[in-house]
Amino acid sequence: MTEKKETSPLRRKLVPSGDAQKAAGITRSAFKRLFTSVRSEREESFNEAQDRLGWTEEDITGFVEYRKKETMIYAVLTAVAFLFACGAPYSANPWSHLVTSLAVMLMIGTRWLVAHFRLTQLRHRALFSFAEYLGVLFPFLSDSFKEISAGLSEKSSADAGMRNEESAKVVDLNKNHNNN
């Protein structure tokens, strides 16, 4: 009979199986949460959320000041990344330089957009959707967003009706078989 050879101490140190399985589980659950967005069904106003969280006016003022500074920092960093992108023609590898600079600019710009969205919610003391925020940020797009969201809600209700009709047309194959 063959004896199972014990793994070397170096291998056990480099590849701890328990830790690797734990890390794989954490990573798997993070990807699952990323692609299956679970949103709260809670519908509340800003004042209800303020009461629920126990925020005072001083807290909100502090949050506004923090978000203003955060928004400004992200805006400056986005501008710096843009300036780096403009310097791409003078680089040894211009395409690599340009792509990297634009990627950094887009990542930081995304953080600016999130920070500004939260700042706008705090300033207006309202919990509105991101589409409504884009309408506040770009007023000329406001009507377009309303039309798109109305069209999407009509489409989802029409799709639900079509699914119900389709499910009514499905033939139950089990009813043709006798259970003896």
SULQUI-V791292 format. One record per pair of residues at least 24 apart in sequence whose ideal C-beta (glycine too) atoms are under 6 Angstrom apart, sorted by the first residue. I is the first residue (numbers start at 0). J is the second residue. Records with the same first field share a line. If there is no record, write none. Layout:
I->J, J
//
This chain:
45->124, 125, 126
62->121
63->121
66->114, 117, 118
69->114
70->114, 115, 118
73->107, 110, 111, 114
74->111
76->107
77->104, 107, 108, 111
80->104, 107
//
